[in-house]
């Protein structure tokens, strides 16, 4: 009776409710037909869920969908009620459902049977692009990553916005992105998505207008906006227009039309100039870079004492279809000076000690950037206030500068010091060295367990690890884990290994000289100890930091060179004493290819066979960046019909050389591939025994065979290179180098030998123009070995080579990519050098000058590869016209 009454009641109650669950005709057919009900929320009934099912799914799991709805069998719910409305809200909230209905299929007493009738949203099957390059397409796919996601309006709009922003960041401010959806018939319920990109032209900055600046010129301010540059063409048009009319042009075209004031030649010359400048001047507008430039501009003002400097407003507005103007309104404020600087909280060091370290005195111009650097970390000097504490274990040291009074143009600073406890290093561990043995890494670590924490030792460790060449120097990061209660710190050096073995492969055809080729293998992490452990062969045994070099170079029959060397950097395993051994054999032949009876007959040769045994060690005085090394070198010079090449009176014979080579060097550069700080200075001497003093029968009148049977000489080579970052960025670095060399004798009895002399010019390599028994010095802008005395321009003359040379180089380098797999940097250079065959002719101011630009790329497998274009401004010896433009290709680091 109750069931009949309930059914009749539900059939009669049809009214307007505050909210409803509409139950339409279901695709689900129950075993017994049941009318579809519209349930009134004003009079809900309690039911037990006897069954709940879901239909209409293609890819989604039915159980998971029911679970997401929050309805379970045996739950007692009000129908209609909060549980049913929440179920619909939850399913809609997932964003994966296109439509959903909650249907009542049957009611039996207090049991209710529910059905979720759903339709899934389609999914993106694949994404295509039009109007972009292959590289851009690959980068865009990495940015949006929507393949397999549900089709939703927010996903589409976000992707569209990200694609547009990608091109806006590249200067294409007018980029238009259209979205096209197409059904994918190859997959169920799937949509193909196509983005049609129209980047239009790049938007350039026509003009940067600065307002409110009185103390700093417009030119200086624009110079500080490194990435917000005026378009060169527009900039010169305005200057050109102002020069001829004393007005400002409305557009660039106006300057061309003004024919009655200037000549066609002047206009043409002007536009040639604009095109050249435009090539080097990037003037695209990127909002992110503009914001960074504004921050740098304020930092610049702060460094000049303008503490209150601020940008009141900035705006961009269209000047033409593809150009905009940028307006910046400044308020410079007053220029401030330091007045009183006081320290509080310092017990270990006096105020005077801290002031001395700070390097700022009363009356100095207020400079926030310098203040922060001198308090916390000065990478170039390393003698900041923090180093005074942290080099003595006070890891938790903090210093907070507080402006306690600002009066007129003066500022009083109170330095609030927290010294903290003295910290001991608890543990030092390394991670990431899969190829390199632990002991090779640990022996370079300067900060050890049980020692007081020392920041300088930590920085030095990072440098030493980067100098190994086994790890990416950009990613050597110490993970510091201090414990304040125990006053200890755990240090984990996280390393990222990179390939460091090098292969040198080059070749070509040298005309009738035959094939020209070089094969070189350098194993920088070789291990003699692991020769028997084949698991360490990759492809040769690795892990112990030894260096094995094998090299073969040949130019057909004309030239061959074979060399092998092995270096153990920690001979004995306890100290950094490097033991090295090398052997080389070179032969240069004179071949008669025009002999009709026997073409290619060898008519002369020059051979050098030598071995070197060396030992070097690090020393701690004057500081521990110094290295001292000695090497004993023995060489045999054997020649046939070749003596005249060196200016000898005999054409066939032998000569021997036994020399002691000594090197004193100091190297504190921060990165071996792209140094930013530091210097590399070395003095190398080579001396032989004074044979002439031991044999009084030998003098200048003796035959050359006797005078030069054992070579007698002393040679001095000095090299110095300095690196300094400029423009406030570690990407721009100035490299200054100077090189000089001297070759001398022990007296006039023998004189200066014809071998071991200096030859200068070109790229500093001797691939196609070999020079055995000589010191090769590069000079870009001139052909190989052309700045060399002893021969005229036809290759005729006496001893070939100089006995004294000077060379000076200045380079501005720009780091393009620090990626360890391909480190790339560009450079511009100016250099000058000369080479003299007699000390009487030596004039350090008479130099051959050149300038140019180039690029370098370092790849671990091939080393450093370089290409330079240089222009020689002076004639080579024997010529009357300047050397002119030259291209140079280099392999490896060129030190001279």
HELIX and SHEET records of a PDB file:
HELIX    1   1 UNK A    2  UNK A   12  1                                  11    
HELIX    2   2 UNK A   41  UNK A   43  5                                   3    
HELIX    3   3 UNK A   62  UNK A   69  1                                   8    
HELIX    4   4 UNK A   82  UNK A   93  1                                  12    
HELIX    5   5 UNK A  134  UNK A  144  1                                  11    
HELIX    6   6 UNK A  153  UNK A  168  1                                  16    
HELIX    7   7 UNK A  218  UNK A  224  1                                   7    
HELIX    8   8 UNK A  232  UNK A  245  1                                  14    
HELIX    9   9 UNK A  254  UNK A  257  1                                   4    
HELIX   10  10 UNK A  264  UNK A  280  1                                  17    
HELIX   11  11 UNK A  287  UNK A  303  1                                  17    
HELIX   12  12 UNK A  351  UNK A  358  1                                   8    
HELIX   13  13 UNK A  368  UNK A  375  1                                   8    
HELIX   14  14 UNK A  385  UNK A  390  1                                   6    
HELIX   15  15 UNK A  438  UNK A  442  1                                   5    
HELIX   16  16 UNK A  455  UNK A  468  1                                  14    
HELIX   17  17 UNK A  473  UNK A  475  5                                   3    
HELIX   18  18 UNK A  511  UNK A  513  5                                   3    
HELIX   19  19 UNK A  534  UNK A  536  5                                   3    
HELIX   20  20 UNK A  643  UNK A  646  5                                   4    
HELIX   21  21 UNK A  691  UNK A  694  1                                   4    
HELIX   22  22 UNK A  704  UNK A  707  1                                   4    
HELIX   23  23 UNK A  839  UNK A  841  5                                   3    
SHEET    1   A 4 UNK A  76  UNK A  79  0                                        
SHEET    2   A 4 UNK A  45  UNK A  55 -1                                        
SHEET    3   A 4 UNK A 111  UNK A 120  1                                        
SHEET    4   A 4 UNK A  97  UNK A 108 -1                                        
SHEET    1   B 3 UNK A 123  UNK A 130  0                                        
SHEET    2   B 3 UNK A 190  UNK A 198  1                                        
SHEET    3   B 3 UNK A 176  UNK A 183 -1                                        
SHEET    1   C 3 UNK A 204  UNK A 211  0                                        
SHEET    2   C 3 UNK A 323  UNK A 331  1                                        
SHEET    3   C 3 UNK A 310  UNK A 320 -1                                        
SHEET    1   D 3 UNK A 337  UNK A 344  0                                        
SHEET    2   D 3 UNK A 410  UNK A 418  1                                        
SHEET    3   D 3 UNK A 398  UNK A 407 -1                                        
SHEET    1   E 3 UNK A 424  UNK A 431  0                                        
SHEET    2   E 3 UNK A 488  UNK A 494  1                                        
SHEET    3   E 3 UNK A 477  UNK A 483 -1                                        
SHEET    1   F16 UNK A 502  UNK A 509  0                                        
SHEET    2   F16 UNK A 515  UNK A 526 -1                                        
SHEET    3   F16 UNK A 546  UNK A 555 -1                                        
SHEET    4   F16 UNK A 559  UNK A 568 -1                                        
SHEET    5   F16 UNK A 577  UNK A 592 -1                                        
SHEET    6   F16 UNK A 601  UNK A 619 -1                                        
SHEET    7   F16 UNK A 626  UNK A 640 -1                                        
SHEET    8   F16 UNK A 653  UNK A 667 -1                                        
SHEET    9   F16 UNK A 678  UNK A 688 -1                                        
SHEET   10   F16 UNK A 714  UNK A 726 -1                                        
SHEET   11   F16 UNK A 729  UNK A 744 -1                                        
SHEET   12   F16 UNK A 804  UNK A 817 -1                                        
SHEET   13   F16 UNK A 823  UNK A 836 -1                                        
SHEET   14   F16 UNK A 848  UNK A 859 -1                                        
SHEET   15   F16 UNK A 863  UNK A 872 -1                                        
SHEET   16   F16 UNK A 884  UNK A 891 -1                                        
SHEET    1   G 2 UNK A 757  UNK A 760  0                                        
SHEET    2   G 2 UNK A 774  UNK A 777  1                                        
END                                                                             
